[in-house]
Amino acid sequence: MAYKNAELLYGEKTVNLKLPKSTALLEMKPLNGLPDPQGAVVAALADPIESPPLSEIAEGRKNACVVISDFTRPVPNKIILPPLLKVLEQSGLKRENITILIATGMHRPNLGDELEYLVGREIMDNYHIVNHYCRNSEEYRKIDEIDGAPIEINNHFLDADLKILTGLIEPHFYAGYSGGRKAILPGISSFETMKFMHSYKMIDHPRVTNCVIEGNPFHEYGIRVTELVKADFILNVVISRERDIAGVFAGHYNHAHLAGCNMVYEHSAVSLNQRFDMVVTSGGGYPLDATFYQISKALICSMGIMKEGGTIIIACECREGMGNPEFRGIMGSVSNYQEFTEKYSDPKDFVIDQWCAQNIYQAADHAGPIYVYSSGLIDDDLKSMGMIKIDDVQETVNDLIQTHPNTIVVPDGPYVVGMVE
């Protein structure tokens, strides 16, 4: 029999698989890293999309707030931040008047070694860096109301004379694509705002999904708020499978972002003409697969290309286990999607992290058996969700592929999206 090989992203390594040649592979289209990524950033800042150069925008401003993604996103900050900060200082902004705001959303703050990993020692030691705390009411204020929900945004950003957003554009299972407006909503929003943006009703909306912008309320509310706060400039990048910068998109918060989304769609969204009996996938590698909380993204992508009742095999390191205590509490409180809906669909009963639990149970409800390969999880973590822990991906694939000839393998997990026609 002829074989083909696949490498599932797993932590900072890969899980190598040998597959029958007939097995379908869902992979990103080739995307090469730029030969001079920092030079590309410099050029993009000087000649941005639908915007004056950053140096021109920054001239005469008293202070600036630069929003960056948190530790869970593989944004190449050590490459993109130095040129941006240099332009700000050369335009007359004093270093002490520049604040770097980490858009933690509802995640933990990034401190110590995590902060150094995020921005590098040079920036860590020489700039004012603050974490967003969504539950600290002194840090944000209300600027809008949508469907009766308060839209509350971090004061550091609102009070800045120059407002800049940075980030990574990739498929996102709620916003369509990450980056752009998402740095504000939900990145630097309050817990009350998150309750609305991550409500059961919002996550259940059919247009709140990967690679969809038109008619997606998650995206549209983000644009509305970004316009309202008058964001001045964005610097977003697209990266390759090897995490090299493949595209730089700077300028207008919407136009520059859409240009990056088009590149991502071209390389990360793949048309399929059928659904599959079995999906073998990954959690996306580190840092995305650090906790099972984030594995909801890969499971939702799998659900989108799999027949109802199909089988999922997923490799996810989960070096930090299931996730924070709130998420573990939700996963331990119910055992299926029906129970989840009964317990958490009422907005009055909203709890932090319920949205990822909602997606996990949606996928589990659609699927048949789900097999999980993970060095960071134990049997009891998975049994309550009806999932099966395995010790060897290759062995499990060999056993199941005989009865699942219509199998697809997705080595990059949620970084590539199958679009069934």
NORJOFEN-V362217 format. One record per residue. N is the residue number from 0. SS is DSSP state (helix for helix, strand for strand, loop for the rest). OMEGA is omega in radians with two decimals (NA if undefined). BURIAL is I if it has 16 or more other C-alpha atoms within 10 Angstrom, else O. Layout:
# NORJOFEN-V362217
N_SS_OMEGA_BURIAL, N_SS_OMEGA_BURIAL
This chain:
# NORJOFEN-V362217
0_loop_3.08_O, 1_loop_-3.08_O, 2_strand_2.98_O, 3_strand_-3.11_O, 4_strand_3.05_O, 5_strand_3.12_I, 6_strand_3.12_I, 7_strand_3.05_I, 8_strand_-3.07_I, 9_strand_-3.07_I, 10_loop_3.09_I, 11_loop_3.12_O, 12_strand_3.06_O, 13_strand_2.99_O, 14_strand_-3.07_I, 15_strand_-3.13_O, 16_strand_3.01_I, 17_strand_-2.98_O, 18_strand_3.00_I, 19_strand_-3.06_I, 20_loop_-3.14_O, 21_loop_-3.11_O, 22_loop_3.11_I, 23_strand_3.05_I, 24_strand_3.07_I, 25_loop_-3.05_I, 26_loop_3.03_I, 27_loop_2.98_I, 28_loop_-3.07_O, 29_loop_-3.11_O, 30_loop_-3.06_I, 31_loop_3.04_O, 32_loop_3.13_I, 33_loop_-3.12_I, 34_loop_3.13_O, 35_loop_-3.03_O, 36_helix_-3.14_I, 37_helix_3.04_I, 38_helix_3.11_O, 39_helix_3.09_I, 40_helix_3.11_I, 41_helix_-3.13_I, 42_helix_-3.12_O, 43_helix_3.11_I, 44_helix_-3.11_I, 45_helix_-3.10_I, 46_loop_-3.03_O, 47_loop_-3.11_I, 48_strand_3.08_I, 49_loop_-3.09_O, 50_loop_2.95_I, 51_loop_3.07_O, 52_loop_-3.13_I, 53_helix_-3.14_I, 54_helix_3.12_I, 55_helix_3.13_O, 56_helix_-3.04_O, 57_helix_-3.06_I, 58_loop_3.11_I, 59_loop_3.11_O, 60_loop_-3.10_O, 61_loop_-3.10_O, 62_loop_-3.10_I, 63_strand_3.01_I, 64_strand_3.12_I, 65_strand_-3.13_I, 66_strand_3.08_I, 67_strand_3.10_I, 68_strand_-3.12_I, 69_loop_-3.00_I, 70_loop_-3.07_I, 71_loop_-3.10_I, 72_loop_-3.09_O, 73_loop_3.13_I, 74_loop_-3.13_I, 75_loop_-3.06_I, 76_helix_-3.09_I, 77_helix_3.09_I, 78_helix_-3.00_I, 79_helix_-3.07_I, 80_helix_-3.10_I, 81_helix_3.12_I, 82_helix_-3.14_I, 83_helix_-3.13_I, 84_helix_3.12_I, 85_helix_3.11_O, 86_helix_-3.14_I, 87_helix_-3.11_I, 88_helix_3.11_I, 89_helix_3.12_O, 90_loop_3.05_I, 91_loop_3.11_O, 92_loop_3.09_I, 93_loop_-3.09_O, 94_helix_-3.10_I, 95_helix_3.12_O, 96_helix_3.09_O, 97_strand_3.10_I, 98_strand_3.01_I, 99_strand_-3.07_I, 100_strand_-3.12_I, 101_strand_-3.11_I, 102_strand_-3.08_I, 103_loop_-3.03_I, 104_loop_3.05_I, 105_loop_3.12_I, 106_loop_3.13_I, 107_loop_3.07_O, 108_loop_3.10_I, 109_loop_-3.04_I, 110_loop_3.01_O, 111_helix_-3.09_O, 112_helix_3.12_O, 113_helix_3.13_O, 114_helix_3.10_I, 115_helix_3.09_I, 116_helix_-3.04_O, 117_helix_-3.00_I, 118_helix_-3.08_I, 119_loop_-3.06_I, 120_helix_-3.07_O, 121_helix_3.13_O, 122_helix_3.14_I, 123_helix_-3.06_I, 124_helix_-2.95_O, 125_helix_3.14_O, 126_loop_3.09_O, 127_strand_-3.09_O, 128_strand_3.13_I, 129_strand_3.04_I, 130_strand_3.03_I, 131_loop_3.08_I, 132_loop_-2.98_I, 133_loop_-3.11_I, 134_loop_-3.12_O, 135_loop_-3.01_O, 136_helix_3.12_O, 137_helix_-3.03_O, 138_helix_-3.09_I, 139_strand_3.07_I, 140_strand_-3.07_I, 141_strand_3.10_O, 142_strand_-3.04_O, 143_strand_3.04_O, 144_strand_3.12_O, 145_strand_-3.12_O, 146_loop_3.11_O, 147_loop_-3.12_O, 148_strand_3.11_O, 149_strand_3.03_I, 150_strand_-3.04_I, 151_strand_-3.00_I, 152_strand_-3.09_I, 153_strand_-3.10_I, 154_helix_-3.14_I, 155_helix_-3.14_I, 156_helix_-3.10_I, 157_helix_-3.06_I, 158_loop_-3.11_O, 159_loop_3.10_I, 160_loop_3.10_O, 161_strand_-3.03_I, 162_strand_-3.07_I, 163_strand_3.10_I, 164_strand_3.03_I, 165_strand_3.11_I, 166_strand_-3.07_I, 167_strand_3.08_I, 168_loop_3.11_I, 169_loop_3.08_I, 170_strand_3.11_I, 171_strand_-2.97_I, 172_loop_3.01_I, 173_loop_-3.00_I, 174_loop_-3.03_I, 175_strand_3.06_I, 176_strand_3.05_I, 177_loop_3.11_I, 178_loop_3.10_I, 179_helix_-3.05_I, 180_helix_-3.08_I, 181_helix_3.07_I, 182_helix_3.12_I, 183_loop_-3.09_I, 184_loop_0.32_I, 185_loop_-2.94_I, 186_loop_-3.11_I, 187_loop_-3.14_I, 188_strand_-3.13_I, 189_loop_3.11_I, 190_helix_3.14_I, 191_helix_3.08_O, 192_helix_3.11_I, 193_helix_-3.14_I, 194_helix_3.09_I, 195_helix_-3.06_I, 196_helix_-3.14_I, 197_loop_-3.13_I, 198_loop_3.08_I, 199_helix_-3.11_I, 200_helix_-3.14_O, 201_helix_-3.09_I, 202_helix_-3.12_I, 203_loop_-3.10_I, 204_loop_-3.05_O, 205_loop_-3.14_O, 206_loop_3.07_I, 207_loop_-3.02_I, 208_loop_-3.11_I, 209_loop_2.96_I, 210_loop_3.08_I, 211_loop_3.10_I, 212_loop_-3.11_I, 213_loop_3.14_O, 214_loop_3.13_O, 215_loop_-3.07_I, 216_helix_3.12_I, 217_helix_3.10_I, 218_helix_-3.04_I, 219_helix_3.08_O, 220_helix_3.10_I, 221_helix_3.10_I, 222_helix_-3.14_I, 223_helix_-3.10_O, 224_helix_3.13_I, 225_helix_3.08_I, 226_helix_-3.10_O, 227_helix_-3.11_O, 228_loop_3.09_I, 229_loop_3.02_O, 230_loop_-3.02_I, 231_loop_-2.92_I, 232_strand_2.98_I, 233_strand_2.98_I, 234_strand_-3.12_I, 235_strand_3.10_I, 236_strand_2.97_I, 237_strand_-3.11_I, 238_strand_3.11_I, 239_loop_3.09_I, 240_loop_-3.14_I, 241_loop_3.13_O, 242_loop_3.03_O, 243_loop_3.11_I, 244_strand_-3.13_I, 245_strand_3.14_I, 246_strand_3.12_I, 247_strand_-3.07_I, 248_strand_-3.09_I, 249_strand_3.06_I, 250_strand_-3.08_I, 251_loop_-3.02_I, 252_loop_-3.13_I, 253_loop_-3.06_I, 254_helix_3.13_I, 255_helix_-3.14_I, 256_helix_-3.14_I, 257_helix_3.08_I, 258_helix_3.09_O, 259_helix_3.11_I, 260_helix_3.12_I, 261_helix_3.11_O, 262_helix_3.13_I, 263_helix_3.14_I, 264_helix_-3.11_I, 265_helix_-3.03_O, 266_helix_-3.02_I, 267_helix_3.09_I, 268_strand_-3.05_I, 269_strand_3.13_I, 270_strand_3.09_O, 271_strand_-3.12_O, 272_loop_3.14_O, 273_loop_2.97_O, 274_loop_-2.99_I, 275_strand_3.12_I, 276_strand_-3.11_I, 277_strand_3.08_I, 278_strand_3.04_I, 279_strand_-2.97_I, 280_strand_3.11_I, 281_strand_3.09_I, 282_loop_3.10_I, 283_loop_3.14_I, 284_loop_-3.11_I, 285_loop_0.13_I, 286_loop_-3.04_I, 287_helix_-3.09_I, 288_helix_3.14_I, 289_helix_3.10_I, 290_loop_3.11_I, 291_helix_3.09_I, 292_helix_-3.09_I, 293_helix_-3.10_I, 294_helix_3.06_I, 295_helix_-3.10_I, 296_helix_3.14_I, 297_helix_-3.14_I, 298_helix_3.10_I, 299_helix_3.09_I, 300_helix_3.11_I, 301_helix_3.14_I, 302_helix_-3.08_I, 303_helix_-3.09_I, 304_helix_-3.03_I, 305_strand_3.03_I, 306_strand_3.08_I, 307_strand_-3.11_I, 308_strand_-3.14_O, 309_strand_-3.06_I, 310_strand_3.06_I, 311_strand_2.93_I, 312_strand_-3.09_I, 313_strand_3.07_I, 314_strand_-3.11_I, 315_loop_-3.03_I, 316_loop_-3.13_I, 317_loop_-3.12_I, 318_loop_3.09_I, 319_loop_3.06_O, 320_loop_-3.06_I, 321_loop_-3.06_I, 322_loop_-3.06_I, 323_loop_-3.05_I, 324_helix_-3.13_O, 325_helix_3.14_O, 326_helix_3.12_I, 327_helix_3.13_I, 328_helix_3.11_O, 329_helix_-3.08_I, 330_helix_3.11_I, 331_helix_-3.04_O, 332_helix_3.14_O, 333_loop_-3.09_I, 334_loop_3.12_O, 335_loop_-3.04_I, 336_helix_3.14_I, 337_helix_3.11_O, 338_helix_3.12_O, 339_helix_-3.12_I, 340_helix_-3.14_O, 341_helix_-3.02_O, 342_helix_-2.94_O, 343_helix_-3.11_I, 344_loop_3.13_I, 345_loop_-3.12_O, 346_helix_-3.14_O, 347_helix_-3.11_O, 348_helix_-3.09_O, 349_loop_3.05_I, 350_loop_-3.12_I, 351_loop_3.10_I, 352_loop_-3.11_I, 353_helix_-3.08_I, 354_helix_3.11_I, 355_helix_3.05_I, 356_helix_3.11_I, 357_helix_3.13_I, 358_helix_3.14_I, 359_helix_3.14_I, 360_helix_3.02_I, 361_helix_-3.13_I, 362_helix_-3.13_I, 363_helix_3.13_I, 364_helix_-3.14_I, 365_helix_-3.03_I, 366_loop_2.90_I, 367_loop_-3.14_I, 368_loop_3.03_I, 369_strand_-3.13_I, 370_strand_-3.05_I, 371_strand_3.02_I, 372_strand_-3.07_I, 373_loop_3.08_I, 374_loop_-3.08_I, 375_loop_-3.12_I, 376_loop_3.08_I, 377_loop_-3.10_O, 378_helix_-3.07_O, 379_helix_3.11_O, 380_helix_-2.99_I, 381_helix_-3.08_I, 382_helix_-3.09_O, 383_loop_3.11_O, 384_loop_-3.13_I, 385_loop_3.13_I, 386_loop_-3.01_I, 387_strand_3.11_I, 388_strand_3.14_I, 389_strand_-3.11_I, 390_loop_-3.07_O, 391_loop_-3.11_O, 392_helix_-3.11_I, 393_helix_-3.14_O, 394_helix_3.14_O, 395_helix_3.09_O, 396_helix_3.14_I, 397_helix_-3.11_O, 398_helix_-2.98_O, 399_helix_-3.01_O, 400_helix_3.09_I, 401_loop_-3.14_O, 402_loop_3.11_O, 403_loop_-3.08_I, 404_loop_3.13_O, 405_loop_-3.03_I, 406_strand_3.05_I, 407_strand_3.14_I, 408_strand_-3.10_I, 409_strand_-3.04_I, 410_loop_-3.06_I, 411_loop_3.11_I, 412_helix_-3.02_I, 413_helix_3.13_I, 414_helix_3.05_I, 415_loop_-3.01_I, 416_strand_3.03_I, 417_strand_-3.13_I, 418_strand_-3.09_I, 419_strand_-3.11_O, 420_loop_NA_O
